[in-house]
Amino acid sequence: MKKFTIIFFIAVTIIATGTAGYMLIEKWNFLDALYMTFITLSSIGYGEVHPLSVQGQIFTCLLYTSPSPRDLSTSRMPSSA
């Protein structure tokens, strides 16, 4: 249960950071920013919701290299005793 809680917290943090980043950098509304975060992290690759600025492109590269919830759930985490 502790592993699930940690993975869930990290996933929510990454999604919230991605959404807030697009809202601040690109001035997008919440839904467009959340959708862009999901398609970036899931590697779906539908394309941008709106054209990205240079800052938005850099942010997308950084967001894409963050660990995805799927990566976290399959990684080996130390078990608690």
Protein Blocks (a to p, Z undefined) as FASTA:
>chain_A
ZZmmmmmmmmmmmmmmmmmmmmmmnopafklmmmmmmmmmnononopfbdcdfklmmmmm
mmmmpccfklmmmpccdddZZ
